[in-house]
């Protein structure tokens, strides 16, 4: 479950960085599973086929999350020429068992330098090399869903 | 006093869920051996190879300094230091 504003911010980031891969996190209180704070990250690889959070930026953010008892609820990145499914590298490198790994594909623009068209937006758990897709539900806000199962 | 290890989520299975554990040592290598003595299995997720080196895609910081620039496993540590193990976030 993800809020509409966050969903749109992730898609906008993927479109903006196309044809390079975009990446970032959405942070929330530890154990809450609420993706509340959207933080786009610099792709230190600046590559159309690879992403890596900038080490210094990631460390700074990690310190901040530690002090605030937060965690990365969502880790997102884009694929700019292939489907929104974790690549072998994505699976090998996944080291956050609590995170929802969101993949956005802008492959509709695989042959252009900009892209404003439709995207695929999918989410997975990646734990110990095992990929499990999960349904993405976009809601206006978490508050409006309170009381639901 | 002791040296604090901040444990990333993925390694908390080795610490009974604890976010941080304490240990001792004069160097990072000694400290990792020491905490591995009380939390077996941690070490092999942080270092690899012979001679031992820090694993790729795992960054280690002593008081916010990336140890790759301060002598790696030979980095000196002391009481009150904070050692952070932070998995890199990367993929294709």
Interface residues (C-beta under 8 A of the other chain):
Chain A: X23 X25 X41 X45 X49 X50 X51 X52 X53 X55 X58 X59 X62 X63 X66 X71 X72 X75 X77 X86 X87 X88 X89 X90 X93 X94 X95 X96 X97 X98
Chain B: X6 X8 X9 X10 X57 X59 X61 X64 X66 X84 X86 X87 X88 X89 X90 X91 X92
